[in-house]
Amino acid sequence: MLNDIGPEIDPTGVARIQSYAGRLPPVQSWDDAAAQMKMTFGAAIPDYDERQWHAFARQSFDAGADGVPRLAADPKIGDAIRSIPAPPGAVQAMWLAFGQLRNIPSLALRGAHSDLLSAATFERMRSEVPGLVAVTVSNRGHAPLLDEPQSLHAIDTFLAGLRE
């Protein structure tokens, strides 16, 4: 199962992730944490209400010893993301590797508004691996959260098919 990722990634999405990964400023409260998540991921999850943003913040932050939320991610992750250049021929090699899924049951989800997995790449994935179950998740960017009814249905149906 692939969640909004493929053998080729769109530079627009990469640049967006590189711009914030490991660079988000510290927050002082859970309200600040929810606001930061909304600012960072609002385009990818446009239908969330304030309650959902607070729940998302609780999944993304831990309470420090002083009760102040601290982002639950490696602070150096952004450095790693920004420092790895794609070697020449990497995209071609990834397509060759992806083609190996031809005989393996596979599900790929793509957020309809994704800036990381383009619609063109998703279509090429379908043509390269004809048996690929490819589902575009409505009203999501990168990446679907996998709790959307459409995602859950696709995953449940895919897994049920593996048991047959």
C-alpha positions in Angstrom: 0.0 0.0 0.0 1.3 3.4 -1.0 -0.1 6.6 0.5 0.4 9.5 -1.8 3.8 8.6 -2.9 5.2 7.1 -6.1 8.3 6.5 -8.1 8.4 10.2 -9.0 7.7 13.1 -6.7 6.7 16.6 -7.7 9.3 19.2 -6.9 6.6 21.6 -5.7 5.6 19.3 -2.9 9.2 18.6 -2.1 10.0 22.3 -1.8 6.9 22.8 0.4 8.0 20.0 2.8 11.6 21.2 2.8 10.4 24.7 3.7 8.8 23.7 7.0 10.3 20.3 8.1 12.4 20.9 11.2 11.8 24.6 11.0 8.4 25.1 12.8 8.8 27.5 15.7 8.1 26.3 19.2 4.5 26.7 20.5 3.4 27.9 23.9 -0.1 26.2 24.2 -2.3 23.6 22.6 -4.2 26.3 20.9 -0.9 27.5 19.3 -0.1 23.9 18.3 -3.5 23.5 16.6 -3.1 26.8 14.8 0.4 25.8 13.6 -0.9 22.4 12.3 -3.8 24.3 10.5 -1.4 26.7 9.0 1.0 24.0 7.9 -1.5 21.4 6.7 -4.7 23.4 6.0 -4.4 23.0 2.2 -4.0 19.3 2.5 -6.9 18.9 5.0 -9.3 21.7 4.0 -12.4 20.4 5.7 -11.1 20.1 9.3 -12.9 22.0 12.0 -11.3 23.4 15.2 -12.0 20.3 17.2 -10.2 18.2 14.5 -7.2 20.5 14.4 -6.9 20.2 18.1 -7.0 16.4 17.9 -4.4 16.5 15.1 -2.2 18.7 17.3 -2.5 16.1 20.1 -1.3 13.5 17.6 1.6 15.6 16.4 2.9 17.0 19.7 3.8 15.7 23.1 3.3 17.6 26.4 6.7 18.5 27.8 7.4 18.2 31.5 6.2 21.8 31.9 2.9 20.9 30.0 4.0 23.0 27.0 3.5 21.1 23.7 6.6 19.9 21.9 6.6 18.7 18.3 6.9 14.9 18.4 9.4 14.7 15.5 13.1 14.6 15.1 14.1 18.3 14.9 16.9 17.4 12.5 14.5 15.7 10.0 14.4 18.9 7.9 18.2 18.9 7.6 18.1 15.4 6.3 15.3 16.2 3.8 17.1 19.2 2.5 20.6 17.6 2.3 19.8 14.6 0.1 20.2 15.4 -3.6 18.6 13.0 -6.0 21.4 11.1 -7.8 21.4 11.2 -11.6 19.0 8.5 -13.0 17.2 8.1 -9.7 13.7 8.7 -11.2 14.3 6.1 -13.9 15.5 3.6 -11.3 12.5 4.3 -9.2 10.2 3.6 -12.2 12.0 0.3 -12.8 11.6 -0.6 -9.2 7.9 0.3 -9.2 7.4 -1.9 -12.3 8.3 -4.9 -10.1 4.9 -4.5 -8.5 3.2 -5.9 -11.7 2.6 -9.3 -10.1 2.1 -8.1 -6.5 -1.3 -6.9 -5.2 -0.9 -3.2 -4.6 -3.0 -0.3 -3.5 -2.1 3.3 -4.1 -3.9 6.2 -2.6 -3.5 9.8 -3.8 -4.9 13.0 -2.3 -6.9 14.8 -4.9 -5.1 18.0 -4.1 -1.6 16.4 -3.6 1.4 18.5 -4.6 3.7 15.6 -4.1 2.2 12.9 -6.2 0.9 14.5 -9.4 -2.1 13.3 -11.3 0.1 12.6 -14.3 2.5 10.4 -12.3 -0.5 8.6 -10.7 -1.9 7.9 -14.2 1.5 6.6 -15.3 1.6 4.3 -12.2 -1.7 2.8 -13.3 -0.4 2.2 -16.8 2.9 0.7 -15.6 1.2 -1.6 -13.1 -2.2 -2.5 -14.7 -3.3 -4.4 -11.6 -2.7 -1.5 -9.3 -5.8 -0.5 -7.3 -5.5 3.3 -7.6 -7.8 5.5 -5.5 -7.9 9.3 -5.5 -9.1 10.5 -2.1 -11.4 13.5 -2.4 -10.7 16.8 -0.6 -7.2 15.7 0.6 -3.7 16.8 -0.3 -0.5 15.1 0.8 -1.1 12.9 2.4 -4.5 11.3 3.1 -4.8 10.6 6.8 -6.2 7.1 6.1 -9.2 7.8 8.4 -11.3 9.2 5.6 -14.3 6.9 4.7 -13.0 6.7 1.1 -9.5 5.6 2.3 -10.9 3.1 4.9 -13.2 1.6 2.2 -10.4 1.2 -0.3 -8.1 -0.3 2.3 -10.7 -2.7 3.7 -11.7 -3.8 0.2 -8.1 -4.3 -0.9 -7.3 -6.4 2.2 -10.5 -8.4 1.8 -9.4 -9.2 -1.7 -6.1 -10.6 -0.5 -7.9 -13.1 1.7 -9.8 -14.6 -1.2 
